Every structure is written in C-alpha cells, then in structure tokens.
Amino acid sequence: MLEHHGVEVSVSAIREMTLRNAQKSKKILSKERKTSLETGSDLVNLEMDGVMVPTVEYEDSKDRRKAKTLQWKEIKVGAIQDPKCVEPKFACSMEGADALGDRLIIQMHGLVGSFIPNIHGLADGALWTIEQGERIGGSRYGHLIDFYHLSEYLSDAFEGDSKKALMLKRSQQEIRLGEIQKVAKRLKRRQKLNPKHEGIMKCLKYIKNRPGQFKYKEAIEKDLPIGSGLIESTNRSLIQKRLKIPGAWWLAENADDMAQLRTLRANGFWEELWEEAA
C-alpha cells in the first residue's frame, strides 16, 4: 500500500484485517466440493495428530499483564491424500476431534467424490485418531501405528542393553516382516530377567493394547506409507511455523482462526477468499 498508493497502514489495522479474513476461512473450507477427477480413487491416505500451541487468557483487570493465564492448547490436525495426486488436503480444529473429522470428510469428498474409499490411516495410536478414522471410513478404515513411534518404544525397551542398536534393528526388521509377536515374546523373556524395566513394560503394554494395528508387511507390499512423515511436516509448516513463533501467545479463538486461514491457503482456496472479500 505504501509503495504503490502512498498509504501507510498501521500494524493494528493489518492485524484487524488479517483476523477478519481469517474468520471467513472456516466458512470457505466448509463448502462441499466436487472432485476434478473423472473417477475418484479407491484409496486415500489419512494421517492425524495433535500439536500444542501457546495461548493466553485474560481476567478483567486494569492491568491485563498482571491478570493473564498462559497455557498450551491442542490443535488437532489432519492430512488426507489421494496417492494418485501429489498435493494433500488439510484440516485442523481447536473445537475437538469431531469437528476435525467433519472437515476431513469435506476434503475427502473434494478428492474422491461422495463415495467412501478404502482409507489407510496412520497415526501414533491416540484413541481419538482411531475413532475419527472409523467415523470417516467405517469398515473401510484401517489403522496403522506410525512405525517410527513404535520404534521409540522399542528403543526404550532395549535401554541398558550393550547391544541395544543391534537388538533394535533386528526387531524393526522382524516387525516389517509381520513378526511383531516374535518381538513381543523376546521382550517378555527379557522382562523375566528384569521385571522392573519400565521401557519393557510400556512397550509390551503398547503392543498388547493395539491388536491389528501393526500390519507393516501388508502396507509395504501395497506401497503404502508406514511412517507419519506427512502429518509431521504438516504440523511444522501449517501450524508451528506461524503459531509457535518466539514470544507469541494467542487468544484461543485467534489461534484457531489463523490456523484455518493457513489451512485455506495450503488447500489452494486462497483466491476464493479474495473473491468473497471483493
């Protein structure tokens, strides 16, 4: 504005305009869209996770600086991708898991049409990710535990072993081949020798509580991802890059609006925002 029109815009005005447009993002993202493909894909990849952002709440006071509460709140994030396409679509929510699920359904329809495809779900095992996956895809949803998240539990289970690196690599190879019960039996034998080893106990419990969620062999054979790299990069580029900048503490509603604005741009709907503003 200053360069082309000679008009200087104050920081407060820029902030107000940005938030005003951010509030419109949720409406645009909620629009049902038709796929541009002649036939929708019969398979999509779905990844979900939560990322904590810094928020602030103020109490009524003459000096708000002395009457504020700083806390971290979770934004739930999802990424859905047709393997035939390069670009995924995203959704996020501070309103809870169901709101995220509803938004992911809309983005899925934009990718594959109104029918429900097979869904390859990938996450860290949080219960809400499984519930939303099944809510979105029903019996067509299959959940796979992020291989690298499982590897962290395995690494802790072999803590203190002089051959930790070798044992971890061996177990990872066996799990990729579909032999996770073989690994579990080995850990149980180790537990008898060291019954108070916290890493072993946690790893065995993690495996026991997630039956059928370690089918890496089948995923590899179908050329499907076994690590949640997509959602991890989404957390960094979509949320953390803007909402976790040093020194920033957000009102929760503003953080949610800004997350929706960034999601709108990442999904390729930026022009729609300006058309509505015109």
BELURPE-V39142 format. One record per backbone hydrogen bond with DSSP energy under -0.5 kcal/mol. NH is the residue of the N-H (numbers start at 1). CO is the residue of the C=O. E is the energy in kcal/mol with one decimal. If there is no record, write none. Layout:
nh: {NH:NH}
co: {CO:CO}
e: {E:E}
This chain:
nh: {5:6:6:7:8:9:14:15:16:17:18:19:20:21:22:23:24:24:25:25:26:28:29:30:31:44:45:46:47:48:49:51:53:55:56:57:59:64:66:67:69:71:73:75:76:76:77:78:79:80:81:83:83:85:89:91:93:100:101:102:103:104:105:106:107:108:109:110:111:111:112:113:117:118:119:120:120:121:121:122:123:129:130:131:132:133:134:135:136:137:138:140:141:142:144:145:146:147:149:150:151:152:153:154:155:156:157:158:159:161:164:167:168:169:170:171:172:173:174:175:176:177:178:179:183:184:185:186:187:188:189:190:191:192:193:194:197:198:201:202:203:204:205:206:207:208:209:210:213:216:219:220:221:222:223:224:229:232:233:234:235:236:237:238:239:239:240:241:242:243:244:245:248:250:255:256:257:258:259:260:261:262:263:264:265:266:267:268:269:273:274:275:276:277:278}
co: {1:1:2:1:6:7:10:11:12:13:14:15:16:17:18:19:20:21:21:22:22:24:25:26:28:118:81:120:79:122:77:75:73:71:250:69:67:62:63:64:57:55:53:51:74:93:49:91:47:89:45:43:81:82:80:78:76:96:97:98:99:100:101:102:103:104:105:106:107:108:108:109:115:42:140:44:118:119:142:46:144:126:126:127:128:129:130:131:132:133:134:137:138:119:121:213:123:226:146:146:147:148:149:150:151:152:153:154:156:158:161:163:164:165:166:167:168:169:170:171:172:173:175:174:179:180:181:182:183:184:185:186:187:188:189:190:194:196:197:198:199:200:201:202:203:204:205:207:210:214:215:216:217:218:220:219:227:228:229:230:231:232:233:234:234:235:235:236:239:239:240:242:245:54:251:252:253:254:255:256:257:258:259:260:261:262:263:265:264:269:270:271:272:273:274}
e: {-2.0:-0.6:-0.8:-1.7:-0.5:-0.6:-2.1:-2.4:-2.3:-2.5:-2.4:-2.5:-2.2:-2.2:-2.3:-2.0:-0.6:-0.8:-0.7:-1.0:-0.6:-1.7:-2.8:-1.2:-1.3:-2.1:-3.0:-2.6:-2.6:-1.0:-2.4:-2.3:-3.0:-3.3:-2.5:-2.2:-3.2:-0.7:-1.6:-0.9:-3.0:-2.5:-2.5:-2.8:-0.6:-2.9:-3.2:-2.9:-2.7:-2.7:-2.5:-0.6:-0.6:-2.8:-2.8:-2.0:-2.1:-1.5:-2.7:-2.6:-1.9:-2.3:-2.0:-1.5:-1.8:-2.4:-2.3:-1.6:-0.9:-0.6:-2.8:-1.9:-0.7:-2.3:-2.6:-2.9:-0.5:-1.0:-3.2:-2.4:-1.7:-1.1:-1.2:-2.4:-2.3:-2.0:-2.5:-1.9:-2.4:-2.8:-2.3:-2.1:-1.6:-2.4:-2.3:-2.9:-3.0:-3.2:-0.5:-2.2:-2.0:-1.1:-1.2:-2.2:-2.6:-1.8:-1.9:-1.4:-1.1:-2.1:-1.6:-2.8:-2.8:-2.2:-2.3:-2.4:-2.5:-2.1:-2.1:-2.4:-2.2:-1.1:-1.8:-2.6:-1.3:-2.4:-2.2:-1.6:-2.2:-2.0:-1.9:-2.0:-2.0:-1.4:-0.9:-1.4:-1.9:-0.8:-2.0:-2.5:-2.1:-2.6:-2.1:-2.3:-2.3:-2.6:-2.2:-1.2:-1.5:-2.0:-1.6:-2.9:-2.2:-1.4:-1.4:-3.1:-1.3:-1.7:-2.3:-1.8:-2.5:-1.6:-2.8:-2.9:-0.8:-1.0:-3.0:-2.0:-1.0:-3.0:-1.6:-0.6:-2.0:-2.2:-2.5:-2.2:-2.1:-2.5:-2.1:-2.1:-2.2:-2.2:-2.0:-2.7:-1.9:-2.4:-2.1:-1.4:-2.3:-1.2:-1.3:-2.3:-2.1:-1.6:-1.4}
